[in-house]
């Protein structure tokens, strides 16, 4: 027989989900790393931009993950370097803003190779690996990482949430439930907790025009 689910942690997870959905519907980032070419801009509770968080490196040892960030002021001056989630991201709101020009140029090149030059995922990945260009997570490129770049709503100026599920307690469906919430929590079974999977289009939260994309619209249109 299967062990009973740990009910002690479920109310915490449910409360966290409500906050995540609320931030997502406002066009805010909900955890995770910024896509290639973006930084995180932190906005305090008064709506004032206070810090920029720029990912420097990311390591995944298999047992744990560690990210190193440069914390900048809103003028781009370096304040400090931190390992782990920058503290302000726990309490304030975060949006995406354009990052380093050389990172943006990599993404522009990917869109150009695919949309203009008709290169396939495999060829693009091979060329980036040949040039020694790392992914956001400091890994080699593969077809899946190229596909994710080209399909990511961020490069179309859209905030997105719930595109995939790897939750251990609840998954989210983007539809009202019987208790008056604007989303539905779906308790994960033992099998679904073991893998990450893409969610249905109708269960994703997409907010158009949440921020300005650094990628020219004519390039993203070629890929759509």
For each residue, the residues with C-beta under 8 A, 3 or more apart:
1:
2: 190
3:
4: 7
5: 10 169 187
6: 9 10
7: 4 10
8:
9: 6 12 13 169
10: 5 6 7 13 14 169 170
11: 14 15
12: 9 15 16
13: 9 10 16 17 167 169 170
14: 10 11 17 18 170 185
15: 11 12 18 19
16: 12 13 19 20
17: 13 14 20 21 170 172 183 185
18: 14 15 21 22 181
19: 15 16 22 23
20: 16 17 23 24 30 31 161
21: 17 18 24 25 161 172 182 183 205
22: 18 19 25 26
23: 19 20 26 28 29 30 93
24: 20 21 27 28 30 159 160 161 162 205 207
25: 21 22 182 205 207
26: 22 23 93 207
27: 24 95 159 207 209 210 211
28: 23 24 93 94 95 159
29: 23 32 34 40 94 95 96 159
30: 20 23 24 161
31: 20
32: 29
33: 55 58 67 136 137
34: 29 38 39 40 53 55 96 99 136
35: 38 96 136 149 152 154 155
36: 103 106 107 135 136 149
37: 98 99 100 103 104 106 107 155 214 215
38: 34 35 96 97 98 99 154 214
39: 34 52 53 54 55 72 96 97 98 99
40: 29 34 52 53 54 86 89 94 95 96 97
41: 49 51 52 53 74 94 95 96 97
42: 49 50 51 52 53 86 88 89 92 93 94
43: 47 48 49 50 92 93 94 95
44: 47 48 50 88 92 93
45: 91 92
46:
47: 43 44
48: 43 44
49: 41 42 43 74
50: 42 43 44 74 88 92
51: 41 42 71 72 73 74 79 86 88
52: 39 40 41 42 71 72 73 74 76 97
53: 34 39 40 41 42 69 70 71 72 86 89 94
54: 39 40 69 70 71 72 99 100
55: 33 34 39 58 67 68 69 136
56: 68 69 70 81
57: 67 68 138
58: 33 55 65 66 67 68 136 137 138
59: 65 66 67 138
60: 64 65 66 137
61: 64 65 66
62:
63:
64: 60 61
65: 58 59 60 61
66: 58 59 60 61 83 84
67: 33 55 57 58 59 83 84 85
68: 55 56 57 58 81 82 83
69: 53 54 55 56 81 82 83 86
70: 53 54 56 78 80 81
71: 51 52 53 54 78 79 80 81 82 86
72: 39 51 52 53 54 75 76 77 78 79
73: 51 52 76 77 79
74: 41 49 50 51 52
75: 72
76: 52 72 73
77: 72 73
78: 70 71 72 81
79: 51 71 72 73
80: 70 71
81: 56 68 69 70 71 78
82: 68 69 71 86 87
83: 66 67 68 69
84: 66 67
85: 67 89 90
86: 40 42 51 53 69 71 82 89
87: 82 90 91
88: 42 44 50 51 91 92
89: 40 42 53 85 86 92 94
90: 85 87
91: 45 87 88
92: 42 43 44 45 50 88 89
93: 23 26 28 42 43 44
94: 28 29 40 41 42 43 53 89
95: 27 28 29 40 41 43 159 210 211
96: 29 34 35 38 39 40 41 154 159 210 211
97: 38 39 40 41 52 211
98: 37 38 39 104 212 214
99: 34 37 38 39 54 103 104 214
100: 37 54 103 104
101: 104 105
102: 105 106
103: 36 37 99 100 106 107
104: 37 98 99 100 101 107 108 214 215
105: 101 102 108 109
106: 36 37 102 103 109 110 128 133
107: 36 37 103 104 110 111 149 155 214 215
108: 104 105 111 112 215 216 219
109: 105 106 112 113
110: 106 107 113 114 124 128 146 149 150
111: 107 108 114 115 149 150 155 215 219 220 222 223
112: 108 109 115 116 117 219
113: 109 110 116 117 119 123 124 127
114: 110 111 117 118 119 120 121 124 146 150 222 223
115: 111 112 219 222 223
116: 112 113 219 222
117: 112 113 114
118: 114
119: 113 114 123 124 127
120: 114 123 124
121: 114 124 125 143 146 147
122: 125 126 143
123: 113 119 120 126 127
124: 110 113 114 119 120 121 127 128 141 146
125: 121 122 128 129 140 141 142 143 145 146
126: 122 123 129 130 141
127: 113 119 123 124 130 131
128: 106 110 124 125 131 133 141
129: 125 126 132 133 140 141
130: 126 127
131: 127 128
132: 129
133: 106 128 129 141
134: 138 139 140
135: 36 138 139 140 141 145
136: 33 34 35 36 55 58
137: 33 58 60
138: 57 58 59 134 135
139: 134 135 145
140: 125 129 134 135
141: 124 125 126 128 129 133 135 145 146
142: 125 145 146
143: 121 122 125 146 147
144: 147 148
145: 125 135 139 141 142 148 149
146: 110 114 121 124 125 141 142 143 149 150
147: 121 143 144 150 151
148: 144 145 151 152
149: 35 36 107 110 111 145 146 152 155
150: 110 111 114 146 147 223
151: 147 148
152: 35 148 149 155 160
153: 156 158 159 160 163 206
154: 35 38 96 157 158 159 160 213
155: 35 37 107 111 149 152 213 215 220
156: 153 208 213 215 217 220 224
157: 154 208 209 210 211 212 213
158: 153 154 206 207 208 209 210
159: 24 27 28 29 95 96 153 154 206 207 210 211
160: 24 152 153 154 163 204 205 206 207
161: 20 21 24 30 204 205
162: 24 165 172 174 199 203 204 205
163: 153 160 198 199 204
164: 196 197 198 199
165: 162 171 172 192 196 197 199
166: 195 196 197
167: 13 170 171 172 188 193
168: 188 193
169: 5 9 10 13 187 188
170: 10 13 14 17 167 185 186 187 188
171: 165 167 185 186 188 192 199
172: 17 21 162 165 167 183 184 185 186 199 203
173: 183 184 185 186 203
174: 162 183 202 203 204 205
175: 183 184 202 203
176: 180 181 182 183 184
177: 180 181 183 184 185
178:
179:
180: 176 177
181: 18 176 177 184 185
182: 21 25 176
183: 17 21 172 173 174 175 176 177
184: 172 173 175 176 177 181
185: 14 17 170 171 172 173 177 181
186: 170 171 172 173
187: 5 169 170
188: 167 168 169 170 171 192 193
189: 192 193
190: 2 193 194
191: 194
192: 165 171 188 189 195 197
193: 167 168 188 189 190
194: 190 191
195: 166 192
196: 164 165 166
197: 164 165 166 192
198: 163 164
199: 162 163 164 165 171 172 203 204
200: 203 204
201: 204
202: 174 175
203: 162 172 173 174 175 199 200
204: 160 161 162 163 174 199 200 201
205: 21 24 25 160 161 162 174
206: 153 158 159 160
207: 24 25 26 27 158 159 160 210
208: 156 157 158
209: 27 157 158
210: 27 95 96 157 158 159 207
211: 27 95 96 97 157 159
212: 98 157
213: 154 155 156 157 217 220
214: 37 38 98 99 104 107
215: 37 104 107 108 111 155 156 219 220
216: 108 219 220
217: 156 213 220 221
218: 221 222
219: 108 111 112 115 116 215 216 222 223
220: 111 155 156 213 215 216 217 223 224
221: 217 218 224
222: 111 114 115 116 218 219
223: 111 114 115 150 219 220
224: 156 220 221
